[in-house]
C-alpha cells in the first residue's frame, strides 16, 4: 500500500512508519554530532513517544549513554488503520538504542494507572539494576482515570469571557477564526486533575517507596508560559491553572527529595510544533510567526535541540549546578521571550490576514514540522514505495 498524509481539520489521521524511522534517526544523528554529556545512566521517561518526551529520551540515550525505560499510550496496527505515530517512534527508538548497545524497554499502556507503575517498578528492580537516576515526566493527555477510578477530562478554555483569534485549518491550509469559551469551575478543576502535577507526584512517591530512586536522583517535568499576548488562552486559562499546579507540585517534591540529595524541577520550554501544541486553538499561528523571527535571528530550536540544551547546559552541568530563575524554573524559553524577538512577532501579528499568512508567517515551516511528526516529508524516504501491512503488524515495541 502507498501511504499519503491525511489531515482532518488540524488533526493528522495517519502516519508513515518509514518516515518516522527517518525522523528518529535524524534526531539521533543531531545528538551524535554535538559533545557528549556526563549525565544519568538509568532513566525513566513517562510520556516517551513523541515531542519533548521522545526528544528527551533520544538526548539522554545518545548524549549520555543512558539506558532508558519509556512509557506511553499508543496503538499498533489493527483493522482500523496502521496505528499511531508514537507506536512507531517507540519501536524506532528501541531498535536504534539496542544497536548502540543500550538497554531500551518500552511499556505501552495507561501511564496514569497503578498497574503501569507496578510493571515499571518491577522492571527497574529485576532488569534495570535496581535504581534510576532521572525521571522525565512529559505526559500530554486530554483524559485521565485516577487510581480511585474517577475519570477526568481536560478542557481547552479561558476564564471569564470568550477569547477569539486566528487559527490554522491545516486540512485546507487556510486561516480561520476560532473562539475559546470560558470554562466552568468544574472544568477548571478537572483540567488540573488531568494536566497538573498530581500524577507526576504519584509516580515519584511510588518509586520512592519502592526504594528505586538513586542518591542525588532528579526529576523534571515540562511547562510553557509564553509571552503576554498568549496569556488569555494559556497562562490565564485552564491550561495555565494546570501548569500552576504542576509548578507547585515540583516545589513540594523538591522539599521531600532533598533528604537524599534529590531535586525536582520544571523546565519552561519554547513554543514548538508537537502533537500537544497542534491541538491548542489560536496557538499555532503564534508558533508560525515565532518561527519566522527566530529563524531569521538564527535562534530557532526544535524539540531535540532544546532537550539537548536542557541536559547539557542545565540538568547536568560541569559544576553540578542547575541554573534556575527566581521561581526555580529552568528557562529554555529565554530565546523565545527576548524583547527583540517578541517585538518583531507582535509587528507581524498585526499584518496577518487570511490572504497573506503564508508569507507573513513561517507557515511552510510549521506545516513541514507538523507532517514530520507523523513521518511525512522526511528526506531520503521513498514515499511511493509499497508498504507491507503484514510487516508492520509483526513489529513489537
Secondary structure, 3 states (H helix, E strand, C coil): CCCCCCEECCEECCCCHHHHHHHHHHHHHHHHHCCCCCCCCEEEEECCCCHHHHHHHHHHHHHHCCEEEEEECCCCCECCECCCHHHHHHHHHHHHHHHCCCCEEEEECCCCCHHHHHHHHHHHHHHCCCCEEEEEECCCCCEEECCCCCEEECCCCECCCCEEEEEEECCCCEEEEEEECECCHHHHHHHHHHHCCHHHHHHHHHHHHCCCEEEEEEEEEEECCCCHHHCCCCCCCHHHHHHHHHHHHHHHHHHHHHHHCCEEEEEECCCCCCCCHHHCCCHHHHHHHHHHHHHHCCCCCCHHHHHHHHHHHHHCCCCCCCCCCCCCEEECCCCCCCHHHHHHHHHHHHHCCCCCHHHHCCHHHHHHHHHHHCCCCCCCCCCCCCCCHHHHHCCCC
